[in-house]
């Protein structure tokens, strides 16, 4: 599950890293990576997402609930997202 979800998110971000949709998903991923924050993400942001991206967000939250927001695949995905966002 983790690879498919992360690949979809990465593809969306790399395709258009300055789009609002990419930035919303990137912010969610970064939030899910910081356990100390209690994974604080303003759920109202989900309203701004397309239905397909909202489904990706739910899948990312499911990964977190399964503890899969840690490890090699997650870290590698964040590196790719960071690179795309920062240019």
C-alpha positions in Angstrom: 0.0 0.0 0.0 2.7 2.5 1.0 4.5 2.4 -2.4 1.4 3.0 -4.5 0.1 5.9 -2.3 3.5 7.6 -2.1 4.2 7.2 -5.8 0.8 8.8 -6.6 1.5 11.7 -4.3 5.1 12.1 -5.6 3.9 12.0 -9.2 1.3 14.7 -8.5 3.9 16.9 -6.7 6.6 16.5 -9.3 4.2 17.2 -12.2 3.3 20.7 -10.8 5.1 21.5 -7.6 3.7 25.0 -7.3 0.1 24.0 -7.6 -2.2 24.4 -4.6 -3.1 20.7 -4.7 0.6 19.7 -4.6 1.3 22.1 -1.7 -1.7 20.8 0.3 -0.5 17.2 -0.1 3.1 18.1 0.6 2.0 19.9 3.8 0.1 16.8 4.9 3.1 14.5 4.3 5.4 16.9 6.2 2.9 17.0 9.1 2.6 13.2 9.2 6.4 13.0 9.4 6.6 15.1 12.6 5.2 13.0 15.4 6.0 15.7 18.0 3.4 17.9 16.5 0.7 15.4 17.2 0.3 15.3 13.4 -1.5 18.6 13.5 -3.2 19.3 10.2 -6.1 21.7 9.7 -8.8 19.3 8.4 -10.6 22.3 6.7 -7.8 22.1 4.1 -9.4 18.8 2.8 -12.3 21.0 1.4 -9.8 22.7 -0.9 -8.6 19.4 -2.4 -10.1 17.7 -5.4 -12.0 14.5 -4.6 -9.1 12.3 -5.9 -6.5 14.2 -3.8 -8.8 13.9 -0.8 -8.7 10.2 -1.3 -4.9 10.3 -1.4 -5.0 12.3 1.8 -7.1 9.7 3.5 -4.7 7.0 2.3 -1.8 8.9 3.7 -3.6 9.2 7.1 -4.2 5.4 7.0 -0.4 4.9 6.4 0.2 7.0 9.5 -2.3 5.0 11.6 -0.5 1.8 10.5 2.9 3.3 11.5 4.1 3.3 7.9 5.0 7.0 8.0 8.5 5.9 9.0 11.2 3.9 7.3 13.1 3.8 4.1 10.2 4.2 1.6 8.6 7.1 3.5 12.0 8.9 3.9 12.8 8.4 0.2 9.4 9.8 -0.8 9.9 12.9 1.3 13.3 13.5 -0.2 11.7 13.4 -3.7 8.8 15.7 -2.6 11.3 18.1 -0.9 13.4 18.3 -4.1 10.3 18.9 -6.3 8.9 21.6 -4.0 12.2 23.4 -3.5 13.1 23.2 -7.2 
